[in-house]
Amino acid sequence: MTFPGFSWDACVQVVGVLFDAAVVYSLVYYLLRWIRNVHSLAIIRGVVFVGFLYVVFQALQLNSINWVLSQLTSVLLIILVVVFQHDLRRLLERLGDPRWFMSVDLYNNQESTRVIKQLLRAVDILSKKKIGGLLVIEMNTDLSPYINTGVKVDAVVTAELLVTLFWPNSPTHDGAIIVQKNKISSVDCLLPLSEAYLIDRSIGTRHRAALGLSESTDALIVIVSEETGIISLAENGNLTRYLNREALEARFFKLYKEPAIDRKPSGWFRAWFTQS
């Protein structure tokens, strides 16, 4: 049975165009997020500047310099791979995570509200008592490799337990605590240190570790400074400092209540099919 005006070739062509546009959108989106940090952006500016000089030299017909630049372009790809090796590794880690292709909404229930309140209470106590803390909340990216570096506990999230684990001179004081599926999954975990250039020299190891994890995952990381009690939040390679409880609470509830499809371009496909 056929319908008037319907053509399978036209339908396939439309689907191909939509798929092509979606792939380009995703690539541009992640490329812009990748080059957003200062270190990568500075290098890219240098590459663009060299390209600009090449165009100028071509216009001025400076044959010797043009020959040198043309020879350099043959090894430009290798140079970029060497320069961006750590960034490329993080990108491949994200793409290799099967949960990158689907969003998992783990926090849309009453238990999550209780967990958020306990986390906020713990952070508030740590800040007032100037006790250092590094608290990681898993979102969509699987944190199992980092969970395995610590001591697995699978405990209920309570403010008292979190403060006790971060208490000075305790065995778990210096490591990170990872919350997974509304449970304290592991304590005393090791996180990768960020290699991004940081202008603020007062930022210590906890902040660099939080940034390092946020650059390769979509986890939400809360840091409490041991020296000042300042509360900071790391996500998507960015560090926000000098937060109070109200600002952190607003960020928690906003993120937890956002539909998972809004946090990734991959969710756009599900949203389109669901609404159509």
N, C-alpha and C positions, 0 to 999 in steps of 0.2 A: 504494500500500500504506500502510495506517495502523496505528498501534499503539494498543492500548487505553489510555485515560487520557491520551494525548498530544494536546496542543492547540498549534497554532502561535501563537495569540494569547497563551496563557500563557507560551510560550517567549520571545516577543518582549517581553512585559512584564517577565519576569525579567531579560533582557539589558538592557533599558532602566533598570531599577532599579540593576543592578550598574554600568552605565556612569555613571549619575547620581552614585552614591556615589563612584566613582573620580575623577570630575571635581571634585567638592566636596573630596575629600581632597587632590588635587593643588593646588587653589586655596588651601586653608587652609595647606598645607605651605609653598608659596612665599610666601604673604602673611606668615606668621610669620618666615620667613627674611629677607624684605625689610625688615620693621620691627625686626629684631633690633639694628641698629646704634643707638648712643646718640642720634645727631642726629635720626633719624626718630622714634624712640620718644618723645623729649621733645616733639616737635610733636604727635604723636598724643595724648599725655597732655593737652596744652593743649586739643585739640579735644574730648576726652572731658570735660574740666572745664567747658568752655563748654556742652556738652550737659547736663551735670548741673545747671548753673545755670539753664538753660532749663526743666528739669523742676521745679526748686524754685520758680522765679518763676511757673510755671503753677499750681502748687499754692497759692501765696500770692495768686494773681489780681492780679498787678502788671501791669495792662493796657499801660501805656506801654512798659515794658521788654520785655514780650512782643512788642509790635508791632515794636520795633527788631530784636529777635532773629529774628523771622519774616521780616523784610526781608533780613537778612543771610544766611539760609539759601538764598536764591535765587542768591546769588553764591558760595556755599560751594564748589561744584564747581570753579569757575574759580580760587578761592584755592588749593585743594588741588593743582590742576594746576601752578600757578606755583611753589608751595612745593616740590613733589616732582618738578619737571621733570627733574632729573638722575637721580633714582632710577627714574622711569618710563622714561627713555631707556635706562638699563641693562637694565631688565626687558624692554623691547621688543627690545633687541639679543640677549638670551638667547633669547627666543621666536623671533626671526628666524633663528637658527642651525639649519639642518636637522638637525644632529647632536644637537640637544636631544631629538629624538624617538627616538633610538636610542643605545645605549651601545656604545662601541667598546673592546674589551679589547686594548690594544696591547702589554701588558707581561707577558704570561704565557709567557715563554720564558727560555732560558739567557742570551741576549744581554742581556735586561733586568737579570738579576742582575749581570752584568759592568758594565753601565752604572751601576747603583746604587752599586756598590763604587767606581767611578771618581769619581762625584759626591761621595760621602762623603769620599773621600781628598782631593779638591780643596778641599772646604769646610773640612776639618780643617787643611790647609796654610794656606789663606787666613786662618783664625781665629788660628792660632798666630803668623803673621807680620803680623797686623793689616792685611791687604790688603782693601779694600772689594770686595764682590761682590754681584751681583744675578742670580740664576740661576732661570730659569723652565722648568718642566716641563709640557708640554701634556698634558691629560687627554682630555676629550671635546669641550670647546668649541674650535672652530677659531680658532687664533691667527694666521691669515694676515695680517690687517690690521696686526698689530704686527710680524710677521716682515718685512713689506715696508718697515718704517721703518728697518731695519738693513742690514747687509751679509750677503748669503747666502753660506754657506760649504759646507754639506752635508758636514761632517767627522765622523770617528769620535770618539766621546766618550772622552777620556783626561784624567786629572788634570793631567798636565803641560801640555796644551794649554789647559785652562781657567785654570790659574794664570797662564800666559803672557798670555792675553787680558785678564786682570784686573790684570796687573802695573802698578804706578804709572808714570805718564807714557806708557803705551802708548795708541795711538789709540782702543782699545776699552775702556779702563779704566772710564769712567763709565757706559757703556750696559749694557743687560741682554743676557744670552745666553739664547736660547730653544732648548730641546731638544725635538725633535719626532720621534716614531717612532724613538727610540733613536739619533738623530743630532743633532749640533749644527747646527741649521737656519740660524740667523742670529745675528749678534753686533752689538753697539753699537745695540741696539733702544731705541726710546722707548716708555715706558709711561704710561698716564693717571694723574695724581695724584689721590689720594683727597681728597674734600672733607669727609670725616667729621671731627668734632671729636676731637682727640687730647689726652688729659690730659698725657701725657708729652711735654714740650717738647724733650727731648733727641733725639727721633725726627727723622731727617733726610729728605732727598729720596728716598733709596733706599727707605726704609720706606714713605713715602707712595705712591710709585709701585707698590710691591708690593701694598699694600692696595687701591689703585685698580684694579689688574688683577684682584685676587681678588674684588672686589665685582661685577664684570661677567662673570667667567668662572669655570670650576671648576679653573683652573690651580693648580699647587703652586709657590710661589715661596719660594726660600731667600735670605735676606739676611745678609751678613756686614758688621758695622760696621767702618768704616775707623779709627775712633778707639779703639774698645775691643776689637775682635775678637769681639764677642758675636754668636752665631748666632741668627737669628730665622726663623720660618716663617709665611707668610701663606697663608690658604686660606679661601674662603667669607666674605670680609670680616672675618676675625679675624686678629689678630697675636699669635703666641706667641713670647716672647723668652726669652733665657737658656737655650737648648738646648745640650746637649753632643752629641758624636758618637753616643753610644748611643741617646739619645732620638730624634735625627733618623733614625738607621738603623731603629729600631723603627717610626717613622711611615712611612718610605718603603716598607718591606716590607709593612706592614699595608695601605697604600693600594694598592700594586701587585698584591697577591695577593687583594684583595677582589674578588668577582665584580662585574662592571660593573653588573649589575641592582640591586645593593644601594645604588648611589650616586645613583639617580634614581627618582622615583615612576613615570616612564615605563617603567622596566624591570619594574615590578610586573606589567604586562600580559603581557610575554613569559614571566616566571616562572610565572604562573598557567596559561598555555596549554601551556608545556613540561611542567609537572608533571601536568597533567590528562590 
